[in-house]
Amino acid sequence: MLLAVAFALLSCARDGAGPPSGPPAGAPPDPTLLPVASKQAPETAAYRALAVASQPAGFSYNDPVTGVKVWKVTSSSVPAPNTGAGHDYADGGNRATIGWGPDNNTHTILIRGDGMAYHLVDFTRGVGFSNYRVLPGAAQPDRDLCFSFSNLATQPRIAYVVHNGVLNRFNSETMQIENTGNFPSNVSAFAWLQHDRNDVWFVGLVDATTAFAWNSQTNQYLTHSETWLDEGRLERDGRYVVLTNGGSQIRLWDLSDNSLGPVQNGGIDVWFAHNASLRSQWVTANVNASAPFAEDRYWVSGDTVAKTQILNQSAGTLVHHSGNWVQSDAELGGDLNRQWSFLSGYDDDPRWADAVLWRHAVGVQRSDGSDQRLLLHHYSVNPTYWEIPWGTPSPDGKVVLFNSNMNGAGRYDLFVAEMPLR
């Protein structure tokens, strides 16, 4: 009976219930082809019938609710023996490349795992995986949040890796360190590597209380320390960093003149963690308030950070955001408040099931709050903090990575979803 339900749902997805198929592979992603988020619950019976946990790497299925194509990237033996696999912890750098190859249809993906080294694999939409390979020793990141692929279409296979505290330029095609210009740079980085949409400014942490910013064109290296600091968030246009402690203290750092605004302590009015770093703004959930949480957009006002609520008590458990998809002025019609960002939930608390817009999902929303779309349900039941879904797109928005324990299967694996294309 469960198999019948699953096959019926998957057939409906292919026949029009999900995003339409067939656009040219080089087309841009279009979130409006996804269903509007409207409290859709997971189809747990249909998902269970797919037996995803026992399927090999390379298995694919259509999400039972949205019809989005999802691929299983890893297994207990792929790309190497491991006790669990996923993508780089938390929100930060790019874990998948922009599209390259014929029709820009292939993406290289970073894989982390428990008990194995960092690996790469090439994923082609509609086809699957090829060339699983281990990163060479000199390109193994020091830890999570020390690796990021380029945002530039002129070099889609270049990555930036912090190894032994030094920032290197790495070619994922030749599998060689290929330092040019001011690379390598001894940034003394610990983690939280991120960079702007032009790969000019690179930002991260030197240690638990010191943030750095390095300009790859001028070789300018800046640092700033605060006793309360544990993160720096660079907006994608590459001018402003919000220094934060993951809670209610923030401070604006203007890289154009290395100036600092006042320390802002907003109490329950400010929550600046797990946010989507967009162009000239940031979007996050205010988890200081009572759940289900509201969504806020932050922007620069003089030398301070201001905010506005974009959604009231609608995001529920969707508290982890990603702004890795960099959208152009042409895509946005010149309105940065129309930027799309991704967000994920991780808690399947039944108290919130009927009271929130999504439950247990990965979705995409505009930064003015005007539109929210459901991408998929990840079916990760009560995941640990380190293995929550962390739905994260490639810089061109065409593929989305997420982790899942596959309905509580006892291990985590990495998955990649295909965004519908216009």
N, C-alpha and C positions, 0 to 999 in steps of 0.2 A: 504493500500500500504506500509506504514511504517513497519507494522508487517511482511509483506512478505519479505521486504528487510532484516529486522533483522534476521528472521528465516533462510533465505538463507545464510546470512553471518555466522551465528552460525553453520549451518550445514556444511559449507565449512571448518570451523575451526576444527570441530570434524573429518572431513573426510580427513584431511591432510594438510590444509592450515596453521594450527598453529603447535605448538610444538608436537611431537609425544607423545602419551600416552602409559602407560603400563610398564614402567621400574619398577624394584623392589623398594618398598617404601624407603628402606634404602640406595638407591643409592645417590651419590652426585649430586648437581646441575650442570647444563651444559649450560652456556649462549650461546654457539655456536648453540644450538638448537632453539634459538630465531632468528627472522628475522634480517638481517643486517639493521641498521638504515639508511634510505635513503629518508628522507623528507616525510615519510608517514603522511598524514593528518588524523585527527580523522574522524570517520564515525559517524557524529553527528546525522543523521537521524535514523540510526540503534540503536544508544544508546538511543535516545529519545523514541523510540518504546518499549524499555525494561522497561520504567517507574520505574527506579531504586529508585527514591525518595519516591515513594509510596509503595515500596516492604518492607516486614518485615525483621528484622535481621535474618540471616540464608539464605537469598536469594543468589543465585549464578548465574553467567553468564560467557560466554566466551568473552573476549575482541574482539570487532568486527574486529579489524585489525590484531592482533597477535594470537588470539585463546587461549591466556592464561586464565586459570580459575581464576575468581575473586569472592570473597565472601564478603557480607555485614555483618560487625561485630555488628553494633549498629543500633538503631532507636530512635525515640523520647521517647520510653518507655523502651528500653533495653540498658544497664542492669538495669537502673532505670530511672525515668522521668528526662529528660534533654532537654535543648534548642539547644544543639549541642554537638557532640562528636568527638573524634579523638585519635591520639596517642600523647605522650609527645612532647611538642613543641620543634622544632629544632633538629639539629644533636647533638648526644651525646651518652648516654648509650644505652644498648640493651633493646628494648621494647618488644621483643619476645625471648623466650628461644630457645636453640638448640633443635633438635628433641629428644623426649623421648617416652617410651612405645614401643609397638610392631613395629618393623622395624624403630624405631626412627621417627615415622610418626606424632607425636602429639607435638604441640607447645603451651605454655602458653603465653598469650598476655596481656600487660598492656593497660588499657583503661582510658583515662581522659575524663571528660565531663563538660559542663557548667551547674552548678546547681546540681551536684552530686559528691560524693566521688570517689576516684580512685578505679577501679575494675580490676579483672582478669577474663579471660575466657580461656578454653582449646579448641584448634582448631586442628582437625585431617584432614589432606589432603584427599580430595576426599569424606569426610564424613560430616564435618560441626562442629558445636560448642556444647560444653557441659560445665556445671558447671560454669555459670556466678556467681561471688562472689565478695563481697566488701572486700577490704583490711581492716584488723582490725586497730583500732586506732593507735596502737603502730607501725604499718607498713605503715601508710599513709605518703607519702613523703611530706616534707615541702612545696614543690611547684614543678612545672615542672623541669626537669633536676636534680632530686634528687633520681632517681631510675634506677637500671640497673641489668639485669639478668647476671648470670655467663657465662663465655666463656668455661667452663670446661665440657667435656663429663662425667667426674666422678661425677658431681653434677649438672645435667641439670635443676633441679627445684629450685636451690638456686638463690636468688636475694640479691642485696645490696641496702639499703634504708637509706637516710638521714632523720632522724626524730628528730626535736628539735636540729638540728645541730650535731647530733651524728650519726655516720655510723654504721648500724646494718646489721647482716646477717639474712636473712629471708628465710624460707622454704615455697614455694608456694604450696606444696602438703599438708603439715600438717597445713598450715596457721598460723605458729608460728614463733616468733623470736627464732632463734637457733644460738646464738653467741658461737663461739669456738675460740681457739687460742687468737689472739690479738683483736678480736671483743668483745664488741663494742669499737669504737674509737671516742673520742671527737675531731673530726677534725674541729669543728666550721665551717662546710661547709655551704655556702649559696646556691650554685647551680653548674651547669656544671660538675656533677659527671661523670667520665669516668675511665676506668681501662685497663690494658694491657691484652694481650691474655692469660696470665697465672694467672690472678686475683691476682697479687702481688702488683704492684704499682697502687694506686688510686690517681686521680688528680681532682681538682675542684677549685672553688673560695671561699675564706673566705668572701670577700666583693668585691666592685667594682674595687679595685686596688690591691688586694692581692691574689695570687694563692697559693694553698697548694699541697704538694705531700706526701703521706703516704704509707709506705711499710708494707703490712699486715703480712709479715714473720718476719721482724726484729723490727717492731714498730717504725722505724725511721720516724720522722715527720719534713718536711721542708716547709718553706714559702719563698716567694719572692714578693716584692711590686714594682710597677712602677706607676707613676702618670697617665700614658697613658694606663695602662693595663685594659682590660675587658674580657680576655679569656686566657685559656691555653689549648694547643692541644697536647695530649700525643700520640706518635706513638705506634703501637700495640706491638712492641717488648719490650717496657717498659723501654727505656733508656732516650730518649730525649723528652722534652716538648718545643714547640714553644709558647712563650708568645706573645700575639698580642692584638691590639686594634680593631680588626675587619676591619682594613684597611691597611695602608702602613707601620706601625711600627711593627717590630718583634724583638725577642731576643731569642737565643737558651739557654736552661737550660739543662745541662747534669746531670741526677740524679745519675750517677755512682760515681761522686765525688763532687756533688753539686756545679759545676762550671758554670759560665755564660759567654757567648760570648758578643760581642759588640752589642749595639742597632743598628739595621739596619733600615734605612728609605729610602725606594726605590721609593717613589712617585708613579707614574703610573706604575712602573715596579713590584710592589709588591701588591698583594691583598690576605690576609690570613684570610678568613672568610668562613663559611659554607663549610668547606673543608672535604674531606674524609681522615680520619686518618688511614693510612695503616701501614704495617710493614716497619719501617725505612724510611718512606716517607709520603708525603701528596699530595693530588691532589685537585685543586680548579680552579674556573674560575676567570679570571682577569677582574673584572667589573669596574676597573678604566679606562680601554680602552673603545672604542666605541663598542656598540652592533652591530652585534652579537659577543659575547665574546669568546676569545681564552681560551684554557684549558692549565694549567701549572702543572708540577710535581715539588715539592720541596723535597730536601734531605739535609743531613748534609755534610758539607765540612769544616773540621777542627772544629773551634768553631763558624762557621757561617752557615746560611741557604742559599743554592743555589737553583736555579730553571732552568728548561728548558721548553720551550713550546712544548706541545705534539700534540696539534691540533690548527690550525689557523682559527679563525673566524668561527668555526663550531658548537659550542654548543648553540648558540642562547640564549634563555632564561633559559637554564638548568644551574642554578647557585647554586643549593643546592645539596650538595654531602654527601654521607655516605660511611664510610669504615667499617661498623659493621661486614661484612662477613670476618672472619679471615681464610686465606688460608695457608695451610702447604707448606713446602719446596717441598714435593712430588707432590702436586697439581700444583706447579709452575715450576717444573723442575729446582729448584734452582735459578730461575731468578725473583727477587722481582719486576722488572719492568714489569712483566706480571700479576701483581695483578689486579683483577677485583674490581671496585667500582661502586656504584650506584649514579645516579644523576637525578634531577627532575627540571622541568620548572613550571612556574606558571602564566606567562603573555601571553595572547592570542592576543597580538598586531598584527593586520593584516599586518603591514609593514614588519614583519619578517617572514611571513608565507611561502614564497617561497624562501627565501634567506638563510635558515638555515637547518641543518641536520634533526632536529626534531622540531616539534611545539607542545607545550602543552602535554608533555609526561613524562614518567618515563623510564629510560633506564639504561644500564650497559656498562662500557667501561674498557679497559685495560689501565694501567698507563703508558705504552709506546706510547699510542695513536694509536696502530695498529688495534684495533677492537672496534666498537661500535654497540650495539644491542638494539633494541626496545623491552621493556617489555610490556608496555600498555600505553593507553591514559587515564588520570584520569578524564577528563571531568569536571574539576573544573574551572568555568568561573570567571575570575577576583576575585580570592579569596583574603581575607584579609591576611596580612603578617603572622598573628598568625595561620592561618588555611591553609596555602599553603600545597601542598601534602607531602613534606618531605619524599619521598620514602626511606624506611629504612629496610634493610634485617635483618633476624635473624643471629646469629653468625655463623651458618652453611650454610647460603645463600639459604635455601630451601623455605622460605616464605618471602614476602615483604609487609610491611605495608605502607599505604598511606591514606591521607585525601582527601575528595572531597565534593563539594557542589552540585554535581550531575547535572551539566549543569545549574547552577544558581537557584537551587530549594529553596533557602532561609534558609537552614540549612546545617550543615556539619555532615558527618558520617565517621566512620573508616572502612576501607576495608583491606582485606588481599589477596594477589595474590600468586599462586603456581608457583614457578620457575620450569621449565622443568628439569627432572632428567635424568642422563646418564644411 
